[in-house]
């Protein structure tokens, strides 16, 4: 089972102090809001401004006037939050990221240079450095039976103890358009997912997910 160290370069997020003590990334999902509220008040005022109660944005971030930002939100340097974005709250968005039209974020950590640019839902999830979600791709974060989520993959299961968990995307993961990442999905570093896919469990690093049971290995590395 992939660990935090296997999936994520912690040099690319302000959430490093929270993640470096977690064996698995999903262990921090219940701590994101508290962490953001503690961190926000400590951010350097010459770099960040509290633009609304419990909302801190880098002074060089570009935030459209029609975007909604709930409480417990940090927006990083040179990040673009586009028209119609809906950041419900408990969202730590890194530097150089894109949060686009009709994209909804809730209880998430987005590392630097993450792109969720068109019609995405990302809830109770962590997206690693330079991860990208194609138009219309979403994380589903709760099972139909409302039971706790178990991550299945790599020959073993990991009980999360969580009723809500979307997906963990490793660094440079790329999700094709209109794909659904079912609760407890884990996408390895540099993995690519074909459009219109339905993911359940773990997609190994350096693979291309074409359909259930069909993976291709990526020869080149980034």
FENPE-V891640 format. One record per residue. PHI is phi in degrees with one decimal (NA if undefined). D_FIRST is the distance of its C-alpha to the first C-alpha in Angstrom with 2 decimals. Layout:
BEGIN
phi->[PHI PHI]
d_first->[D_FIRST D_FIRST]
END
This chain:
BEGIN
phi->[NA -64.8 -97.6 -55.8 -64.2 -66.1 -101.7 -133.2 -93.6 -73.6 -70.7 -111.7 -158.2 -70.5 -83.9 -51.5 -59.6 -79.2 -83.2 -69.6 -95.8 -100.3 -66.0 -115.3 -58.5 -65.2 -63.7 -93.3 -58.9 -81.0 -115.3 -63.4 -60.7 -60.6 -64.1 -62.2 -63.9 -71.7 -72.2 -55.9 -71.7 -102.5 -65.8 -64.5 -67.5 -73.2 -109.6 -125.3 -127.4 -81.8 -83.5 -158.7 -54.8 64.4 -128.5 -115.5 -130.2 -60.6 -66.3 -100.7 -73.6 -114.4 -119.5 -67.1 -65.4 -91.7 -74.7 -106.2 -124.0 -77.4 -88.1 62.7 -133.2 -126.4 -115.4 -82.6 -62.5 56.6 -82.2 -111.3 -109.2 -86.9 -56.4 79.6 -68.6 -126.9 -99.1 -64.8 149.2 52.8 -131.0 -108.3 -108.2 -76.9 -77.9 64.4 -89.8 -129.0 -117.9 -103.3 -51.8 61.8 -84.9 -117.2 -121.2 -152.9 54.7 -138.2 -121.2 -108.7 -68.7 -58.1 64.7 -71.2 -122.2 -127.3 -92.3 -147.5 57.4 -105.4 -115.0 -129.1 -131.1 51.0 -142.2 -131.6 -116.1 -74.4 -52.3 63.2 -67.6 -137.6 -116.2 -67.2 -54.7 81.0 -78.9 -140.1 -104.9 -91.1 -115.8 -148.6 -76.0 -62.9 -87.8 64.8 -78.6 -62.0 -92.5 -116.9 -86.6 -108.9 163.2 56.3 77.8 -149.2 -112.4 -130.0 -76.4 -87.0 73.0 -109.6 -82.3 -123.6 -157.9 -88.5 -140.0 -114.9 -108.2 -70.6 -54.3 65.5 -65.9 -134.5 -105.2 -70.0 -57.7 58.7 -91.2 -117.4 -98.3 -67.7 -53.3 84.4 -76.2 -130.1 -111.0 -70.0 -57.1 64.4 -69.7 -124.0 -116.9 -61.6 -57.8 63.3 -87.0 -121.2 -99.0 -140.3 93.7 -109.9 -102.9 -63.1 -61.3 57.4 -129.2 -110.5 -87.7 -95.8 -166.1 -54.5 86.2 -126.7 -123.7 -118.7 -88.1 -83.5 -78.8 -82.1 -120.7 -84.6]
d_first->[0.00 3.79 6.42 9.97 11.28 9.21 10.48 13.80 17.08 18.54 21.99 22.32 22.40 24.64 21.74 20.61 21.97 19.98 16.58 16.89 16.83 13.65 10.38 8.80 11.38 12.41 13.85 16.81 17.88 20.53 21.90 22.61 26.22 27.25 25.84 27.71 30.91 30.87 30.11 32.58 35.58 34.78 34.47 37.40 40.20 41.36 38.09 37.15 39.37 38.90 40.13 39.88 39.06 35.46 34.93 34.76 35.04 35.50 39.12 38.34 36.04 37.63 37.51 39.53 42.02 40.79 37.18 36.28 34.48 33.82 33.36 30.73 30.26 30.08 30.83 30.41 32.84 34.14 31.91 33.62 33.61 35.62 38.14 36.93 33.50 32.52 30.48 30.58 29.38 26.68 25.78 25.23 25.97 25.89 28.52 29.66 27.83 29.40 29.49 31.71 34.13 33.12 29.59 28.48 26.11 25.24 23.07 21.21 20.53 21.49 21.21 24.22 25.49 23.44 25.53 25.80 29.38 30.50 30.16 26.54 25.16 22.29 21.69 19.26 17.10 16.27 17.31 16.80 19.70 21.86 19.78 22.20 22.70 25.55 28.45 27.85 24.05 22.66 19.79 20.44 19.54 20.84 20.83 24.28 24.33 23.35 20.89 17.88 14.82 11.75 8.70 8.54 6.71 5.95 7.99 6.71 7.68 7.59 11.24 12.20 15.84 16.98 19.59 19.29 16.33 16.64 14.17 12.32 13.73 12.94 16.15 18.61 16.90 19.84 20.27 23.36 26.24 26.32 22.70 21.06 17.48 17.14 15.92 12.22 11.78 9.44 11.31 10.41 13.19 16.44 15.41 18.47 19.06 22.45 24.89 25.27 21.74 20.09 16.31 14.18 10.41 8.41 10.81 9.86 11.59 15.25 15.83 18.42 17.77 21.20 20.84 18.76 18.16 19.58 17.75 19.61 18.48 20.03 22.33 23.44 21.54 22.60]
END
